[in-house]
Structures are given as C-alpha cells and as structure tokens.
Amino acid sequence: METKAELVFIPSPGLGHVASAVEISKLILDTDERLCISLLIMKHPADFGVQPYLQSLPSHPRLHFVDISIDPKIATELLSNKDRFLYDFIDGHKSKVSEFVRNNITSTTRLAGFVLDMFCISMIDVANEFGVPSYIFFTSGTAFLALSLHFEALRNDEDATSKYDYSESNEELSILGFKNPYPAKILPRPAKSVTPSSILYFEGIRRFKETKGIIINTFAELEPFALQSLKDAKIAPPIYPIRPVVSSDDGNKKEETENIVKWLDEQPNSSVIFLCFGTLGSFEPDQVKEIAIALERSGHRFLWSLRRPPPKGKVEMPSNYDNSEEILPEGFLDRTKGVGKVVGWTPQVTVLSHPAVGGFVSHCGWNSTVESVCCGVPIAAWPLYAEQQMNAFLLVKELGLAVEIRMDYVKDFEGKNPVNIVSAEEIEGAIRKLMVDSEENEVRKRMKEMQEKSNIAMEEGGSSYTSLRLLIEDFISNIS
C-alpha cells in the first residue's frame, strides 16, 4: 500500500473558521491524491452551528473529522474570562492533539505537518513535539495579515502602553499593505489599544515567524498591493494565496433552500438585493425597522435574511423568528409582497450564485467577501465586528468593489452602550447606488472583472493554481 502524507488541520471552533478549513482541505485533497487530512474539531460551548454543518457534509475518502473536545464543564468555566477564553480553550486541547497523533499515525501514513488556524498558534508546540513543521491557515485576507504584522512589529520595537492607543483617535495612519491612509477609528480591536486580549493576539502573531508558510483564503489578483508589500517587507514566511472552491451550502435544509431558489427563479436577472449578516449577524427592533423602511422606499426587489438576536449577555447564535411580522413595521410584508421575501436562515452561496441577485448588503466577513467576489456580486458594506471594518475599507477604498453603508459601525454584543442606529436614508442611498442598472455602475463592473480574474486564477497556469501546487510540493517534501 502506498504511503500517504498526513496533514493535521486544527481550525478555531467558530463556524466560519471550520467551514473555511473544510473547503481548503477538500481543495488540497482533490488536487493531489498523495495527501490525506485529519481535521480536528474542538466543540465550543455555544457550538455556533458547527455540528449541524459537519453532519450535513458528504463524506470524503481522505478527509477525516476527529472530535478532540475537552470536558464541556471545563470549557464553560473558561468562558468566565472573556479576554483569555479562546486562547485558554485552545491550549486546553493540546494533550488531546498529542494523543490523537500518537495513536493514529500508522505505517501507511507519514505526518507531513500541522495546518493551524490563525488563533491556534500555540499548537506549534505540539507540532514541534513530533518534529514536523507548522503552517498557518489565515482565514481573513492578506490586508489583515499585513496590518497584524505591522502592529506586531510596532509593539515589539518598544514599550507600548499609551503610544498605541487609537481608541479615540481620528488620525489617518500609514499601514503596511494599504495604498490609502487608514482611519485609526476603524482599526480592528486588537490594534486600537493595549489590552489583555490584544497582548494575547499579538503574541500569537509574533509566532507566525516560526511556521513554514501562511495559507491565505484569497488570490493574487484580489490583493496584489498587500501581497507585494509583505514580500518587500520580508517579515513573514512564504505566503500561499489560494482561493478555495466555493461550494453549495444548503446542507440539510433542502426545503428552505428550494423555497428561496424558487422565488429567485421568478425574478429578473440582477434585480434582487440580498441582505445577510453572517453567523452572528442580527439587529435590535429599531434597526430592523430602519432597514425595512429603506428597502420599501428603494423600490428594489429584495431577499432579506432576518435573524432574532440572542438574549442580552448570552453567547449564542441568532435564531429565526417564529413570525417576522412581530418585528417588522405594520403592513410591511403586505406592501412588499411579490417584490421582497423575508426569510430566516439562508444558503448564502446558493443565493449569491443565482443570476437574479444583483447586490449584497453584507457584514464584510472575509468568507462572505470571497464568496461575493467569486459570484461577481457587488457589496454594500455594513461591517459589525472583528476585522470587518477593515474589510469594508479594503473593499470600498482600496479595491472599489463595494459602496459604503457605514464603515465605522460596530455592533455592541454586550449591550452596554446605547444602540447605534444606521438610518433608513443611509441604507436606502447605498442600495440605490449599488443597484444602478447602467454602464455607469463602476462597482458592479469592477466586481464582474474581479470575478473573471478569480476564475482564471484557478485555471491551469493561474496564480492560485500555481500557488496550490507549490504548497502541496512543500507538504510532500516534509516526508521525503
């Protein structure tokens, strides 16, 4: 029997991170049959939809999912320290990873390396224990990698107590990976000020230099400036920009998917604005009403994924409304009947792939961004959290692939501050700008051009095709 090279993938416990790891794993395996992958799953106390997602996946002969969960009581106790939770949670799984490797690498496989999520850096210690290299799978874009390395270098150079406090700053900064001056007020939270959680984040970024390569869910033509900036700066290991294949995501919700697709089939090409805000995306009642008013006034057809927020203080996914009329303006569903459709959970890739969809009101999560580019659907940027404000800046100001709703919007998940309301006027204006149906719609034109570049990147000789094969040969070299 032929000896295969075994890769151990360790994603963070969030759905976006796990789904990205699955897609990149399938892409690698479908490219080279010499490889097999064990994808190790750590169960978050709130799950965030990971288990239903995994159960919906078809089997792959060389992709194995392994539950390495620790005692749920211990995991729940760790939640009491929000700053350290993710890092302590991942550290708590180290012995489980060691145990798996010791017990499961057989005579027919040879360990070729660990592929670690950007937050699972401490697992480098386990890879070192077995004498194999580590690679990072960076689930955001190259621009965020450049920004993270930029601020890690600043903090590493000198004592950073007050010098790097941008929490109330209106400065515009020169940051690695960006052509345009970057507004300090939309920096991702770790870069805004020195906090316990930001210290932990940049300690992880510092260890990127210990790895053999960084795999990024992007392609060279999408982020050429950021990639060249990192290459010139020589502060990162080799980078492999590999756009994963965007797959169908209807999972085990066939009926909901069929109903949505049936409605879309009845709409003209590029006529529907799609609103969806990711795994954790939801809004309070006052904001929902503003969105509804904007949609009705715009006159455009719409498909709206409307989700109920979790109870205040609860770490849970949003849920579907039993009856969306309870949250929408009186008579809204009757007045927009035939023009719009309000749903709960939505198969995002299936919707974005549909020819009826002409625009996407998005939180600008990186997975959603890549999916929108691959489907050629321009974006109205409404970021909520994490690095999404930076993604919005990249899309609007650097790449011209999106229009802005409100780039500096930040969702307060803890409910400590007054609710930040984006007005119907702001939302309506962005929708009208995005959905202009003429040659003057430069955003739509640029997004279609970028979609074509993404397709070419994966063809033989294309940038991602080449990068993927270089990466695979590097994996194989580890066992030769």
Number of C-alpha atoms within 10 A of each C-alpha: 6 8 13 21 22 24 22 22 24 27 27 24 24 17 20 21 21 23 16 21 25 21 17 20 23 17 17 20 19 13 14 12 11 16 23 25 25 20 22 22 21 24 21 22 17 14 16 20 15 20 12 12 16 17 11 13 12 8 11 11 9 17 17 14 14 13 13 18 16 17 10 12 9 12 20 14 12 18 17 10 10 10 15 15 17 21 20 15 23 22 14 18 17 17 14 16 19 16 12 17 17 11 8 10 12 13 10 11 19 19 24 25 24 26 31 26 23 24 23 21 26 18 23 22 13 17 22 13 10 13 12 16 19 27 26 26 26 24 25 22 25 28 23 23 22 22 21 20 22 18 19 19 15 13 18 12 9 9 10 13 11 9 12 15 15 19 15 10 12 11 12 12 13 13 18 20 23 21 14 14 12 18 18 19 18 23 22 19 17 19 24 19 21 19 15 11 18 16 17 16 20 20 15 18 20 16 12 22 14 16 19 19 21 25 25 21 23 24 26 22 16 21 19 13 18 22 23 13 18 23 14 10 13 10 15 20 17 17 20 24 27 25 28 25 15 19 11 12 18 19 15 13 13 11 10 16 19 12 12 18 16 11 14 21 13 10 17 13 13 16 19 24 27 25 22 24 23 21 17 20 20 23 20 14 14 16 17 20 19 20 22 20 19 22 24 19 14 19 14 18 24 26 23 23 21 25 26 19 20 16 11 11 10 11 16 16 19 21 16 15 16 9 8 16 13 10 15 20 16 11 9 16 18 9 11 18 11 13 15 23 17 18 17 17 19 21 19 21 18 17 22 22 18 17 18 22 25 25 26 29 25 26 27 31 27 20 19 21 26 23 21 25 23 24 25 26 28 30 36 30 30 25 28 25 21 15 20 28 26 24 25 32 26 23 22 19 18 16 16 18 28 30 24 24 24 19 22 20 19 16 18 13 17 11 10 9 9 7 13 13 14 17 17 21 16 15 24 23 16 22 25 17 14 24 23 16 13 9 8 9 13 16 23 25 18 18 23 19 14 20 21 15 19 25 15 16 22 20 12 10 11 16 21 25 19 17 21 21 16 12 20 16 11 14 22 18 11 14 16 8
